[in-house]
Structure formats: C-alpha cells, structure tokens
Amino acid sequence: MKKILIIEDDQIVGNIYRNKLRVEGYTVELALDGDTGYELLNSFEPDALITDLVLPKSTGVEFIRKMRSEPRFSKTPIIVLSNTYLTNMVQDAWKAGATKCLCKSSCTPKQVIEAIRTVLASSPPSPAVSSTASRSASTSIATEPASSPATRPAAAAQPATQMSDREFLDDLRKSFIVTLPETLTTFRTLIKNLTKADNETTRVTQARELYRRTRTLTGNAGVAGLACIAQLTDALEALLKELCEKPANFNPSTLRTVASAVDFLGWLFDRATLPGADVITEARVLVVDDELLSRRAITFALDKAKLKSISAEDPTVALKLVTENPFDLIFLDVDMPGMTGFELCTKIRALSRHWKTPVIFVTSLTGFETRANSTMSGGNDFIAKPFIFVELSVKALVYVIRARMESQPRPATVAPTPALAAR
C-alpha cells in the first residue's frame, strides 16, 4: 500500500484530500506546517508528497529543497499545489525539485488522485529499495493531469467509482454552500475594517486576515468544483498577498478594487451553482492605449487571468474594431491623441452591441472630474496608473465573470441559493 504525505495548512482542504486518498487505498498522513511535515517525512517515509507552497514556519519551496538534499528522498515524487499568480514561487519549486505543479483553484480531489497515480506509475522504486533508480520529472504546470487505463487501478475504471466521485463532489458542494453566508459576513466585516484603518500597521493586520480567509476560500471552492468563485478569489488572494508584503501599494485604487471584489462575492455566492458558472477562459478584451508599455502591462495582467486580449494604440482603429467585433470588456486610456478615452467611450455606447459592455478607464488622472467624466461618458470603473498587475487581473475578472453569468438565462425553477436566501 503506497504512502502519501500531505502538507497543507488549511485543515479542511487537507482532510478532504486525505480522506479521498484513503478511500482510494492509500495510507495518508497530514501535516499543517512545514516543520511538522519534515518530522513526518522522516518517520513516515512516504512514496509521494503533496504540498502547498505557502505554509507556516517554512515555505513549500524551502521544504522541497531540504527534502531533496537527503539521498533517500531525492527521487520521491513531489506534487505542488499553488496559486495561479505565484509564478516566481512556482519556478522556484521546479528548480528545487518538484515533480508536478497543480493550480490549487482549479484542482479537484479527483485530479489530485490522477496526478498521484501518474507520478507513482512513472516513479522508480525508492532509493531504499534501489539506489540506481532515477526520477521522471514533469516540466510544465498541469491543471488537469493526464492519465491512462494502464496507470489506474482496475477499480477506478468502473462506473460505480465514477458515480462515487460525482456523489463525493456533490456532498462537497453542499457542505461548502452551507458555509457561504457566514463567510460573506466575515469578509464584509474585514473589508469594512480594512477601509477604515487609519495607519499602516492596522491596515496590514486587517489585510493579512482577509488574505488568510481568501486563501481558505480559494482552496475550498477549488476542491468543491465551484470554478468561478475559485477563479476570482485566486486573483484576489494574490493581490492581498502583494499588499501585505508591500504596504506602500495600499492606495484608494487598490482598496476600491479589493472592496469591489468582496462585494461581488456576495453576488457570485448566490449564483455559483447555476449554468454558466464555469471558469471564464474564452472572454475577449480590448485594450486601447497610445503608450506601448501601458498596453503591454495591461495585456500581461489579462494573460495572468487567462483572458484573451486585443490591443490598439489608435482610438479610431479601436472604434472600428469595436464596431465590427464583440468584446466582453474594454480598457481605455483617457489621454490619447485625436480622441480622448471619454469621447471613445461615448461612441462605443452608441453601438447597439456594446451599449452595456463593461468599460474600465486606466488613467493617472484620479480626481473628482475624472470620475465624473468617466461616468458621464458611460464608463463602469477606472483603475489608477501605476497599477499592480494582479489588481487589474482582479478588476477584469469581476466584470467579465459578472457579464458572462448575466448573459446566461437564469432558470425560472431555480431559486436563490438556500444558504443565502435569508440575507
């Protein structure tokens, strides 16, 4: 019987993975921090490891380095669970010796099990059994690990097991939905305290607690298969982490972006199980800015959120693109030659297909006049330059997810989520 060690500081998520793996026939131990994980590593001697990267006491990357320094664990498969936006940390994990990296926000327990089967099937015996064996390592992030009948236990291919997986996921979703009202209340209290904080120490303290709660929500939504919630909170988690590490980035724009994301969660919680609540990947975004570096910064942030974009430097060309093509979201600079962003937005609003397409202004002008003009011209929101990449990712996801889900007809027979009906 293969032994799996899980290092995950969210006990709920850790227990879900542990229980599911035990049902599949593995012997499993769970550690809630890096130090405890290292103690279990030596006493338990697992055949494979699953670890988060953000851990108390020592990071997942530090743990991997320490583990790989020991000859008996130099070949043990290591599966990393990570936030989508922590690319530098993921790269460090690869360099330290990770075997496979999975996106935590979109990874279900079933996918983790498939990943375990894959790495164990391709892994040689441990050094304790054979010192001549070598490890086969993956070189790319995989959110849906491939598998084949040859790598699965026979029972996993049976219809009964597949039905059990569906029932397991349904139970997870039901349990998760029950917690949403309490989660929403907590988030609203935290964002209220964050916006009222009058000094950096208090602000960072509130942001850290909101970050911790958001990280938990991302993991729970991911294992429950509620993709839209996990997609948004994955980005929000990364933004809050950035703000906690660099308090100088707290400003009216970033606080407004965090507050709007939390407010949107209440709307999203009520619709998370309805049709159209899948991960948004096919959205088309138009970026209009006469400055090359600004366009590149915006498109980079959109790429991080897995949103496709088209960019234009000339407002006249942009108007032609909008006239001839549908877009889910439009980013406009304000100060452009020939036609201002406000003027372009007014023309866009006159087009039948774009009279309600979300428009966000990206500008260094953040005064009252700018706000008034953005609203009068038909804009939905604005973000201040210079912006944090992930701030723009969060802002974009809020508008794209809302627009996409509002375009889906809400079944007349489906009432609001019972857990939130009493709000």
C-alpha positions as CSV (number, residue, x, y, z in Angstrom):
1,M,0.0,0.0,0.0
2,K,1.5,3.3,-1.1
3,K,2.1,6.1,1.4
4,I,1.2,9.7,0.8
5,L,2.2,12.7,2.9
6,I,0.1,15.9,2.6
7,I,1.4,19.2,3.8
8,E,-1.5,21.7,3.8
9,D,-2.2,24.4,6.4
10,D,-5.9,24.5,5.6
11,Q,-7.1,21.6,7.7
12,I,-10.5,21.4,5.9
13,V,-8.8,21.1,2.5
14,G,-6.1,18.8,3.9
15,N,-8.7,16.5,5.4
16,I,-10.7,16.3,2.1
17,Y,-7.6,15.2,0.2
18,R,-6.6,12.8,3.0
19,N,-10.0,11.1,3.3
20,K,-10.4,10.8,-0.5
21,L,-6.9,9.3,-0.9
22,R,-7.6,6.8,1.9
23,V,-10.8,5.7,0.2
24,E,-8.7,5.1,-2.9
25,G,-6.5,2.7,-0.9
26,Y,-3.5,4.9,0.1
27,T,-2.0,5.3,3.5
28,V,-2.1,9.0,4.2
29,E,-0.6,11.4,6.8
30,L,-1.4,15.1,7.0
31,A,0.8,17.9,8.4
32,L,-0.4,21.5,8.8
33,D,3.0,23.2,8.6
34,G,6.4,22.7,7.0
35,D,8.2,21.8,10.3
36,T,5.7,19.1,11.2
37,G,5.8,17.9,7.6
38,Y,9.5,17.4,7.8
39,E,9.2,15.4,11.1
40,L,6.6,13.1,9.4
41,L,8.7,12.8,6.3
42,N,11.5,11.1,8.2
43,S,9.2,8.9,10.3
44,F,6.5,8.1,7.7
45,E,8.8,7.8,4.7
46,P,6.1,8.4,2.0
47,D,6.1,7.2,-1.5
48,A,4.9,10.6,-2.7
49,L,4.3,14.1,-1.3
50,I,1.6,16.7,-1.9
51,T,2.5,20.1,-0.6
52,D,1.2,23.7,-0.7
53,L,3.8,26.3,-1.4
54,V,2.5,28.9,1.1
55,L,3.0,27.3,4.5
56,P,3.5,28.3,8.1
57,K,7.0,28.0,9.6
58,S,8.7,27.1,6.3
59,T,7.6,27.6,2.7
60,G,6.9,24.7,0.4
61,V,10.0,25.6,-1.6
62,E,12.2,25.5,1.5
63,F,10.7,22.1,2.3
64,I,11.4,20.7,-1.1
65,R,15.0,21.9,-1.1
66,K,15.5,20.3,2.4
67,M,13.8,17.1,1.3
68,R,15.8,16.8,-1.9
69,S,19.1,17.3,0.0
70,E,18.5,13.9,1.6
71,P,19.6,11.0,-0.7
72,R,16.7,8.7,0.3
73,F,14.1,11.3,-0.7
74,S,16.0,12.6,-3.8
75,K,13.7,10.7,-6.2
76,T,10.4,10.8,-4.2
77,P,7.6,12.4,-6.4
78,I,6.5,15.8,-5.2
79,I,3.2,17.3,-6.3
80,V,2.9,21.1,-5.6
81,L,-0.4,22.9,-5.1
82,S,-0.1,26.6,-5.9
83,N,-1.9,29.9,-6.5
84,T,-2.0,30.6,-10.3
85,Y,-0.4,34.0,-9.8
86,L,2.7,33.0,-7.8
87,T,4.7,32.2,-10.9
88,N,8.1,33.1,-9.3
89,M,7.4,30.7,-6.4
90,V,6.3,28.0,-8.8
91,Q,9.5,28.4,-10.8
92,D,11.5,28.1,-7.6
93,A,9.6,24.9,-6.8
94,W,10.5,23.5,-10.2
95,K,14.2,24.3,-9.6
96,A,14.1,22.9,-6.1
97,G,12.9,19.5,-7.5
98,A,9.1,19.5,-7.8
99,T,7.7,16.7,-10.0
100,K,4.4,18.2,-10.9
101,C,2.6,21.6,-10.2
102,L,-1.1,21.9,-10.0
103,C,-3.3,25.0,-9.9
104,K,-5.0,24.9,-6.5
105,S,-8.0,27.0,-7.5
106,S,-9.0,24.6,-10.3
107,C,-7.8,21.3,-9.0
108,T,-10.4,18.8,-7.6
109,P,-9.6,15.8,-5.4
110,K,-10.1,13.6,-8.4
111,Q,-7.5,15.4,-10.3
112,V,-5.0,15.2,-7.4
113,I,-5.6,11.4,-7.3
114,E,-5.0,11.2,-11.0
115,A,-1.8,13.1,-10.5
116,I,-0.7,10.8,-7.7
117,R,-1.4,7.7,-9.9
118,T,0.6,9.2,-12.8
119,V,3.7,10.2,-10.8
120,L,3.7,6.9,-8.9
121,A,3.3,4.9,-12.1
122,S,6.3,6.7,-13.7
123,S,8.4,6.8,-10.5
124,P,11.1,4.1,-9.9
125,P,11.4,2.3,-6.5
126,S,12.6,4.5,-3.7
127,P,16.4,4.7,-3.1
128,A,16.0,2.5,0.0
129,V,15.0,-0.3,-2.4
130,S,17.0,0.5,-5.5
131,S,19.9,3.1,-5.4
132,T,20.2,3.0,-9.2
133,A,16.7,4.3,-9.9
134,S,16.1,7.7,-11.4
135,R,13.2,10.2,-11.2
136,S,11.0,11.2,-14.1
137,A,10.0,14.9,-13.7
138,S,7.3,17.0,-15.4
139,T,8.3,20.4,-16.8
140,S,5.0,22.2,-17.0
141,I,2.1,23.3,-14.8
142,A,-0.8,20.9,-15.3
143,T,-4.3,21.7,-14.0
144,E,-5.8,18.5,-15.4
145,P,-3.2,15.7,-15.2
146,A,-3.3,13.2,-18.0
147,S,-3.9,9.5,-17.2
148,S,-4.4,6.3,-19.0
149,P,-6.1,3.0,-18.1
150,A,-2.6,1.5,-17.7
151,T,-1.8,3.8,-14.8
152,R,-5.2,3.4,-13.0
153,P,-6.1,0.7,-10.5
154,A,-8.8,-1.5,-12.1
155,A,-11.5,-0.4,-9.7
156,A,-11.1,3.2,-10.8
157,A,-12.3,2.5,-14.3
158,Q,-15.6,1.0,-13.0
159,P,-18.9,3.0,-13.3
160,A,-19.5,2.6,-9.6
161,T,-16.3,4.5,-8.8
162,Q,-17.2,7.3,-11.2
163,M,-20.6,7.6,-9.6
164,S,-18.9,7.8,-6.2
165,D,-16.8,10.6,-7.5
166,R,-19.9,12.6,-8.5
167,E,-21.6,11.9,-5.2
168,F,-18.4,13.0,-3.4
169,L,-18.3,16.3,-5.3
170,D,-22.0,16.9,-4.7
171,D,-21.5,16.4,-1.0
172,L,-18.5,18.8,-1.0
173,R,-20.5,21.5,-2.8
174,K,-23.5,21.2,-0.5
175,S,-21.2,21.4,2.6
176,F,-19.4,24.4,1.1
177,I,-22.6,26.3,0.1
178,V,-23.9,26.0,3.7
179,T,-20.8,28.0,4.9
180,L,-21.3,30.8,2.4
181,P,-23.5,33.2,4.5
182,E,-21.0,33.1,7.4
183,T,-18.1,33.5,5.0
184,L,-19.7,36.6,3.4
185,T,-20.4,38.2,6.7
186,T,-16.8,37.7,7.8
187,F,-15.5,39.1,4.5
188,R,-17.7,42.2,4.7
189,T,-16.6,42.9,8.3
190,L,-13.0,42.5,7.3
191,I,-13.2,44.8,4.3
192,K,-15.1,47.4,6.4
193,N,-12.2,47.3,8.9
194,L,-9.6,47.5,6.2
195,T,-11.1,50.6,4.6
196,K,-11.4,52.3,7.9
197,A,-7.8,51.5,9.1
198,D,-6.0,54.8,9.8
199,N,-2.4,53.6,10.0
200,E,-0.2,51.1,8.1
201,T,0.1,48.6,11.0
202,T,-3.7,48.2,11.4
203,R,-4.2,48.1,7.6
204,V,-1.7,45.3,7.2
205,T,-3.2,43.4,10.1
206,Q,-6.6,43.5,8.5
207,A,-5.3,42.7,5.1
208,R,-3.4,39.7,6.4
209,E,-6.6,38.3,8.0
210,L,-8.5,39.0,4.8
211,Y,-5.7,37.3,2.8
212,R,-5.9,34.2,5.1
213,R,-9.6,33.9,4.7
214,T,-9.4,34.4,0.9
215,R,-6.8,31.7,0.6
216,T,-9.0,29.3,2.5
217,L,-12.0,30.2,0.3
218,T,-9.9,29.6,-2.8
219,G,-8.9,26.1,-1.6
220,N,-12.4,25.2,-0.5
221,A,-14.0,26.4,-3.7
222,G,-11.4,24.6,-5.8
223,V,-12.0,21.2,-4.1
224,A,-15.8,21.7,-4.3
225,G,-15.5,22.3,-8.0
226,L,-17.1,25.9,-7.9
227,A,-14.9,27.3,-10.5
228,C,-16.0,30.9,-10.8
229,I,-15.5,31.6,-7.1
230,A,-12.1,29.9,-7.1
231,Q,-11.1,31.8,-10.2
232,L,-11.9,35.2,-8.7
233,T,-10.5,34.5,-5.2
234,D,-7.3,33.1,-6.7
235,A,-6.5,36.5,-8.1
236,L,-7.8,38.4,-5.0
237,E,-5.6,36.2,-2.8
238,A,-2.6,37.1,-4.9
239,L,-3.5,40.8,-4.7
240,L,-3.8,40.8,-0.9
241,K,-0.5,38.9,-0.6
242,E,1.1,41.6,-2.6
243,L,-0.4,44.4,-0.5
244,C,0.6,42.7,2.8
245,E,4.2,42.3,1.5
246,K,4.4,45.8,0.1
247,P,2.1,48.1,2.2
248,A,3.2,51.1,0.1
249,N,0.9,49.7,-2.6
250,F,-2.2,50.5,-0.5
251,N,-4.0,53.4,-2.2
252,P,-7.6,54.4,-3.0
253,S,-7.4,52.4,-6.2
254,T,-6.2,49.1,-4.7
255,L,-8.6,49.4,-1.7
256,R,-11.5,50.1,-4.1
257,T,-10.5,47.0,-6.2
258,V,-10.4,44.8,-3.1
259,A,-13.7,46.1,-1.8
260,S,-15.5,45.7,-5.2
261,A,-14.2,42.1,-5.4
262,V,-15.6,41.3,-1.9
263,D,-18.9,42.9,-2.8
264,F,-19.0,40.9,-6.0
265,L,-18.5,37.7,-4.0
266,G,-21.9,38.2,-2.4
267,W,-23.5,38.3,-5.9
268,L,-21.4,35.3,-7.0
269,F,-22.2,33.2,-4.0
270,D,-25.9,33.3,-4.9
271,R,-25.2,32.1,-8.5
272,A,-22.2,29.8,-8.1
273,T,-24.1,26.6,-8.9
274,L,-26.1,28.0,-11.8
275,P,-25.4,27.3,-15.5
276,G,-22.5,29.5,-16.8
277,A,-20.6,29.4,-13.5
278,D,-17.6,27.7,-15.1
279,V,-14.1,29.1,-15.4
280,I,-14.1,32.1,-17.8
281,T,-11.4,31.4,-20.4
282,E,-12.9,32.5,-23.8
283,A,-13.6,36.1,-23.0
284,R,-12.3,38.8,-25.4
285,V,-10.9,42.0,-24.0
286,L,-10.0,45.2,-26.0
287,V,-7.1,47.3,-24.7
288,V,-6.8,50.9,-26.1
289,D,-3.8,52.9,-25.1
290,D,-1.4,55.0,-27.1
291,E,1.5,54.1,-24.8
292,L,3.2,50.8,-25.7
293,L,4.4,50.0,-22.2
294,S,1.0,50.6,-20.7
295,R,-0.6,48.3,-23.3
296,R,1.9,45.6,-22.6
297,A,1.3,45.9,-18.8
298,I,-2.5,45.6,-19.2
299,T,-2.3,42.6,-21.6
300,F,0.2,40.9,-19.3
301,A,-2.2,41.3,-16.4
302,L,-5.0,39.9,-18.6
303,D,-2.9,37.0,-19.6
304,K,-2.3,36.2,-15.9
305,A,-6.0,36.0,-15.5
306,K,-6.2,33.7,-18.6
307,L,-8.2,36.4,-20.5
308,K,-7.5,36.9,-24.3
309,S,-6.9,40.4,-25.4
310,I,-6.5,42.6,-28.5
311,S,-4.7,45.9,-28.2
312,A,-4.9,49.1,-30.2
313,E,-2.9,52.4,-29.9
314,D,-5.1,54.5,-32.2
315,P,-8.7,55.3,-30.9
316,T,-10.0,55.4,-34.4
317,V,-8.7,51.9,-35.1
318,A,-10.2,50.8,-31.8
319,L,-13.6,52.2,-32.7
320,K,-13.5,50.2,-36.0
321,L,-12.6,47.1,-34.0
322,V,-15.5,47.6,-31.6
323,T,-17.9,48.3,-34.4
324,E,-17.1,45.1,-36.2
325,N,-16.4,42.7,-33.2
326,P,-18.0,41.6,-29.9
327,F,-16.0,42.2,-26.7
328,D,-16.6,41.2,-23.2
329,L,-14.6,44.0,-21.6
330,I,-12.9,47.2,-22.8
331,F,-9.9,49.0,-21.2
332,L,-9.5,52.6,-22.3
333,D,-6.7,55.2,-21.6
334,V,-8.1,58.7,-21.1
335,D,-5.4,61.0,-22.5
336,M,-4.9,59.9,-26.2
337,P,-4.2,61.9,-29.3
338,G,-7.1,62.6,-31.7
339,M,-9.8,61.2,-29.4
340,T,-9.9,61.0,-25.7
341,G,-11.0,57.9,-23.9
342,F,-14.1,59.6,-22.7
343,E,-15.0,60.5,-26.3
344,L,-14.3,57.0,-27.5
345,C,-16.5,55.5,-24.7
346,T,-19.4,57.8,-25.7
347,K,-19.1,56.5,-29.3
348,I,-18.9,52.9,-28.1
349,R,-22.1,53.3,-26.0
350,A,-23.9,54.4,-29.2
351,L,-23.3,51.0,-30.8
352,S,-26.1,48.5,-30.3
353,R,-23.8,45.6,-29.5
354,H,-21.8,47.5,-26.9
355,W,-24.3,49.7,-25.1
356,K,-23.7,47.7,-21.9
357,T,-20.2,46.2,-22.5
358,P,-18.1,47.0,-19.3
359,V,-15.6,49.8,-19.9
360,I,-12.8,50.5,-17.5
361,F,-10.6,53.6,-17.7
362,V,-6.9,53.2,-16.9
363,T,-5.5,56.6,-16.1
364,S,-3.2,58.6,-13.9
365,L,-6.0,61.1,-13.5
366,T,-8.0,60.1,-10.4
367,G,-9.6,63.3,-9.3
368,F,-13.3,64.1,-9.0
369,E,-13.5,65.4,-12.5
370,T,-12.1,62.2,-13.9
371,R,-14.6,60.2,-12.0
372,A,-17.5,62.4,-13.2
373,N,-16.3,62.3,-16.8
374,S,-15.9,58.5,-16.8
375,T,-19.4,58.1,-15.5
376,M,-21.0,60.6,-17.9
377,S,-19.3,59.0,-20.9
378,G,-20.6,55.6,-20.0
379,G,-17.6,54.1,-18.2
380,N,-18.2,51.5,-15.5
381,D,-15.0,51.9,-13.4
382,F,-11.4,53.1,-13.5
383,I,-8.1,52.0,-12.2
384,A,-5.2,54.3,-11.4
385,K,-1.7,54.2,-13.0
386,P,0.7,52.9,-12.0
387,F,-1.3,49.7,-11.1
388,I,-0.3,46.4,-9.7
389,F,-0.6,43.7,-12.4
390,V,-2.8,41.5,-10.3
391,E,-5.0,44.4,-9.3
392,L,-6.0,44.8,-12.9
393,S,-6.5,41.0,-13.1
394,V,-9.0,41.1,-10.2
395,K,-10.8,44.1,-11.7
396,A,-11.1,42.4,-15.1
397,L,-12.3,39.1,-13.6
398,V,-15.1,40.8,-11.6
399,Y,-16.5,42.5,-14.7
400,V,-16.0,39.5,-17.1
401,I,-17.5,36.9,-14.8
402,R,-20.5,39.1,-14.0
403,A,-21.2,40.0,-17.6
404,R,-20.8,36.3,-18.7
405,M,-23.1,35.0,-16.0
406,E,-25.7,37.7,-16.5
407,S,-25.8,36.7,-20.2
408,Q,-26.9,33.2,-19.1
409,P,-30.7,32.8,-18.7
410,R,-31.4,32.1,-15.0
411,P,-33.8,29.1,-14.9
412,A,-37.2,30.1,-13.6
413,T,-37.3,26.9,-11.4
414,V,-34.0,27.7,-9.7
415,A,-34.4,29.8,-6.6
416,P,-31.5,31.7,-5.0
417,T,-29.0,29.5,-3.1
418,P,-30.9,28.5,0.1
419,A,-27.9,29.3,2.2
420,L,-28.1,32.9,1.1
421,A,-31.8,33.3,0.8
422,A,-32.1,34.7,4.3
423,R,-29.7,37.6,3.6
